[in-house]
């Protein structure tokens, strides 16, 4: 089952998004990804749990 977390605000988005993704882990997972836009688009994709 998929889950989506989003954030718009002044704080650094990465810790906020990781916290939100950890809250969704109970749904089951095999991968996760984060995309942030600052001065450039940054995309992180990984297989496994968020703590890996």
N, CA, C and O atoms as CSV, one atom per row, in Angstrom:
chain,resi,resn,atom,element,x,y,z
A,1,UNK,N,N,0.856,-1.165,0.000
A,1,UNK,CA,C,0.000,0.000,0.000
A,1,UNK,C,C,0.905,1.231,0.000
A,1,UNK,O,O,1.876,1.280,0.754
A,2,UNK,N,N,0.605,2.201,-0.817
A,2,UNK,CA,C,1.468,3.383,-0.896
A,2,UNK,C,C,0.983,4.472,0.057
A,2,UNK,O,O,-0.189,4.520,0.429
A,3,UNK,N,N,1.898,5.326,0.433
A,3,UNK,CA,C,1.587,6.498,1.232
A,3,UNK,C,C,2.405,7.658,0.708
A,3,UNK,O,O,3.511,7.461,0.205
A,4,UNK,N,N,1.885,8.846,0.816
A,4,UNK,CA,C,2.568,10.037,0.312
A,4,UNK,C,C,2.641,11.065,1.431
A,4,UNK,O,O,1.658,11.298,2.134
A,5,UNK,N,N,3.803,11.676,1.593
A,5,UNK,CA,C,4.010,12.733,2.577
A,5,UNK,C,C,4.490,13.964,1.822
A,5,UNK,O,O,5.341,13.853,0.939
A,6,UNK,N,N,3.961,15.126,2.154
A,6,UNK,CA,C,4.400,16.365,1.519
A,6,UNK,C,C,4.642,17.438,2.561
A,6,UNK,O,O,4.102,17.374,3.666
A,7,UNK,N,N,5.451,18.419,2.213
A,7,UNK,CA,C,5.736,19.525,3.127
A,7,UNK,C,C,6.027,20.786,2.327
A,7,UNK,O,O,6.789,20.757,1.360
A,8,UNK,N,N,5.421,21.879,2.731
A,8,UNK,CA,C,5.729,23.202,2.199
A,8,UNK,C,C,5.945,24.100,3.405
A,8,UNK,O,O,5.060,24.215,4.252
A,9,UNK,N,N,7.084,24.727,3.495
A,9,UNK,CA,C,7.356,25.596,4.632
A,9,UNK,C,C,8.775,26.113,4.596
A,9,UNK,O,O,9.500,25.908,3.623
A,10,UNK,N,N,9.166,26.784,5.663
A,10,UNK,CA,C,10.474,27.437,5.724
A,10,UNK,C,C,11.574,26.540,6.287
A,10,UNK,O,O,12.755,26.783,6.035
A,11,UNK,N,N,11.206,25.510,7.042
A,11,UNK,CA,C,12.217,24.620,7.626
A,11,UNK,C,C,12.824,23.727,6.553
A,11,UNK,O,O,12.256,23.571,5.472
A,12,UNK,N,N,13.980,23.142,6.855
A,12,UNK,CA,C,14.598,22.163,5.964
A,12,UNK,C,C,13.625,20.998,5.803
A,12,UNK,O,O,13.207,20.400,6.794
A,13,UNK,N,N,13.265,20.677,4.580
A,13,UNK,CA,C,12.218,19.688,4.313
A,13,UNK,C,C,12.651,18.257,4.588
A,13,UNK,O,O,11.814,17.434,4.957
A,14,UNK,N,N,13.922,17.933,4.423
A,14,UNK,CA,C,14.354,16.539,4.513
A,14,UNK,C,C,14.015,15.891,5.855
A,14,UNK,O,O,13.428,14.809,5.846
A,15,UNK,N,N,14.345,16.484,7.016
A,15,UNK,CA,C,13.984,15.843,8.286
A,15,UNK,C,C,12.468,15.709,8.472
A,15,UNK,O,O,11.999,14.722,9.039
A,16,UNK,N,N,11.718,16.675,8.007
A,16,UNK,CA,C,10.256,16.630,8.115
A,16,UNK,C,C,9.718,15.464,7.288
A,16,UNK,O,O,8.852,14.722,7.752
A,17,UNK,N,N,10.222,15.302,6.077
A,17,UNK,CA,C,9.759,14.225,5.202
A,17,UNK,C,C,10.161,12.854,5.732
A,17,UNK,O,O,9.369,11.913,5.672
A,18,UNK,N,N,11.371,12.730,6.246
A,18,UNK,CA,C,11.806,11.445,6.806
A,18,UNK,C,C,10.944,11.068,7.997
A,18,UNK,O,O,10.568,9.905,8.141
A,19,UNK,N,N,10.630,12.019,8.844
A,19,UNK,CA,C,9.746,11.755,9.981
A,19,UNK,C,C,8.381,11.265,9.510
A,19,UNK,O,O,7.833,10.313,10.067
A,20,UNK,N,N,7.837,11.910,8.493
A,20,UNK,CA,C,6.546,11.488,7.949
A,20,UNK,C,C,6.603,10.106,7.339
A,20,UNK,O,O,5.673,9.317,7.505
A,21,UNK,N,N,7.685,9.798,6.632
A,21,UNK,CA,C,7.833,8.467,6.037
A,21,UNK,C,C,7.937,7.389,7.110
A,21,UNK,O,O,7.388,6.300,6.947
A,22,UNK,N,N,8.633,7.681,8.199
A,22,UNK,CA,C,8.743,6.706,9.291
A,22,UNK,C,C,7.376,6.402,9.891
A,22,UNK,O,O,7.123,5.276,10.321
A,23,UNK,N,N,6.508,7.384,9.923
A,23,UNK,CA,C,5.156,7.164,10.450
A,23,UNK,C,C,4.330,6.263,9.540
A,23,UNK,O,O,3.353,5.662,9.988
A,24,UNK,N,N,4.708,6.164,8.277
A,24,UNK,CA,C,3.984,5.317,7.323
A,24,UNK,C,C,4.542,3.902,7.239
A,24,UNK,O,O,3.962,3.066,6.546
A,25,UNK,N,N,5.641,3.606,7.916
A,25,UNK,CA,C,6.286,2.300,7.785
A,25,UNK,C,C,5.385,1.142,8.179
A,25,UNK,O,O,5.542,0.044,7.643
A,26,UNK,N,N,4.453,1.343,9.088
A,26,UNK,CA,C,3.580,0.254,9.522
A,26,UNK,C,C,2.741,-0.290,8.373
A,26,UNK,O,O,2.203,-1.392,8.480
A,27,UNK,N,N,2.618,0.449,7.283
A,27,UNK,CA,C,1.808,0.030,6.138
A,27,UNK,C,C,2.516,-1.019,5.296
A,27,UNK,O,O,1.910,-1.601,4.397
A,28,UNK,N,N,3.770,-1.263,5.570
A,28,UNK,CA,C,4.578,-2.165,4.756
A,28,UNK,C,C,5.341,-1.349,3.732
A,28,UNK,O,O,4.874,-0.294,3.302
A,29,UNK,N,N,6.498,-1.822,3.342
A,29,UNK,CA,C,7.315,-1.073,2.397
A,29,UNK,C,C,8.325,-2.006,1.760
A,29,UNK,O,O,8.639,-3.060,2.311
A,30,UNK,N,N,8.820,-1.632,0.630
A,30,UNK,CA,C,9.988,-2.268,0.039
A,30,UNK,C,C,10.934,-1.220,-0.515
A,30,UNK,O,O,12.055,-1.535,-0.914
A,31,UNK,N,N,10.481,0.032,-0.542
A,31,UNK,CA,C,11.343,1.124,-0.987
A,31,UNK,C,C,10.745,2.451,-0.543
A,31,UNK,O,O,9.600,2.515,-0.096
A,32,UNK,N,N,11.539,3.504,-0.675
A,32,UNK,CA,C,11.049,4.846,-0.367
A,32,UNK,C,C,11.838,5.845,-1.194
A,32,UNK,O,O,12.891,5.511,-1.736
A,33,UNK,N,N,11.342,7.056,-1.294
A,33,UNK,CA,C,12.032,8.099,-2.038
A,33,UNK,C,C,11.656,9.466,-1.507
A,33,UNK,O,O,10.583,9.656,-0.933
A,34,UNK,N,N,12.554,10.413,-1.707
A,34,UNK,CA,C,12.333,11.802,-1.305
A,34,UNK,C,C,12.786,12.692,-2.454
A,34,UNK,O,O,13.848,12.464,-3.033
A,35,UNK,N,N,12.002,13.690,-2.783
A,35,UNK,CA,C,12.395,14.697,-3.768
A,35,UNK,C,C,12.226,16.064,-3.121
A,35,UNK,O,O,11.164,16.367,-2.577
A,36,UNK,N,N,13.272,16.894,-3.175
A,36,UNK,CA,C,13.213,18.246,-2.634
A,36,UNK,C,C,13.642,19.239,-3.702
A,36,UNK,O,O,14.447,18.923,-4.578
A,37,UNK,N,N,13.093,20.442,-3.614
A,37,UNK,CA,C,13.449,21.496,-4.556
A,37,UNK,C,C,13.958,22.687,-3.755
A,37,UNK,O,O,13.228,23.245,-2.936
A,38,UNK,N,N,15.178,23.068,-3.984
A,38,UNK,CA,C,15.777,24.273,-3.415
A,38,UNK,C,C,16.327,25.048,-4.599
A,38,UNK,O,O,15.581,25.506,-5.465
A,39,UNK,N,N,17.634,25.184,-4.618
A,39,UNK,CA,C,18.262,25.790,-5.794
A,39,UNK,C,C,18.315,24.792,-6.948
A,39,UNK,O,O,18.517,25.171,-8.102
A,40,UNK,N,N,18.128,23.493,-6.619
A,40,UNK,CA,C,18.091,22.430,-7.635
A,40,UNK,C,C,17.177,21.318,-7.137
A,40,UNK,O,O,16.932,21.204,-5.936
A,41,UNK,N,N,16.680,20.511,-8.041
A,41,UNK,CA,C,15.858,19.356,-7.683
A,41,UNK,C,C,16.773,18.232,-7.229
A,41,UNK,O,O,17.688,17.847,-7.958
A,42,UNK,N,N,16.539,17.697,-6.026
A,42,UNK,CA,C,17.313,16.574,-5.511
A,42,UNK,C,C,16.372,15.406,-5.276
A,42,UNK,O,O,15.318,15.572,-4.661
A,43,UNK,N,N,16.740,14.231,-5.758
A,43,UNK,CA,C,15.910,13.037,-5.626
A,43,UNK,C,C,16.747,11.932,-4.990
A,43,UNK,O,O,17.861,11.658,-5.436
A,44,UNK,N,N,16.210,11.296,-3.943
A,44,UNK,CA,C,16.845,10.170,-3.272
A,44,UNK,C,C,15.889,8.993,-3.334
A,44,UNK,O,O,14.722,9.125,-2.966
A,45,UNK,N,N,16.367,7.838,-3.795
A,45,UNK,CA,C,15.556,6.623,-3.849
A,45,UNK,C,C,16.362,5.493,-3.231
A,45,UNK,O,O,17.559,5.360,-3.488
A,46,UNK,N,N,15.702,4.678,-2.414
A,46,UNK,CA,C,16.372,3.551,-1.782
A,46,UNK,C,C,15.415,2.368,-1.677
A,46,UNK,O,O,14.197,2.529,-1.601
A,47,UNK,N,N,16.003,1.178,-1.674
A,47,UNK,CA,C,15.253,-0.046,-1.416
A,47,UNK,C,C,15.485,-0.427,0.035
A,47,UNK,O,O,16.600,-0.294,0.538
A,48,UNK,N,N,14.451,-0.898,0.715
A,48,UNK,CA,C,14.573,-1.308,2.104
A,48,UNK,C,C,13.905,-0.316,3.026
A,48,UNK,O,O,13.192,0.589,2.593
A,49,UNK,N,N,14.154,-0.510,4.321
A,49,UNK,CA,C,13.510,0.357,5.304
A,49,UNK,C,C,14.219,1.702,5.372
A,49,UNK,O,O,15.338,1.848,4.881
A,50,UNK,N,N,13.574,2.667,5.975
A,50,UNK,CA,C,14.110,4.020,6.065
A,50,UNK,C,C,15.359,4.051,6.934
A,50,UNK,O,O,16.266,4.841,6.672
A,51,UNK,N,N,15.427,3.212,7.959
A,51,UNK,CA,C,16.597,3.201,8.839
A,51,UNK,C,C,17.825,2.606,8.170
A,51,UNK,O,O,18.942,2.802,8.650
A,52,UNK,N,N,17.639,1.876,7.062
A,52,UNK,CA,C,18.784,1.311,6.327
A,52,UNK,C,C,19.507,2.440,5.665
A,52,UNK,O,O,20.509,2.217,4.985
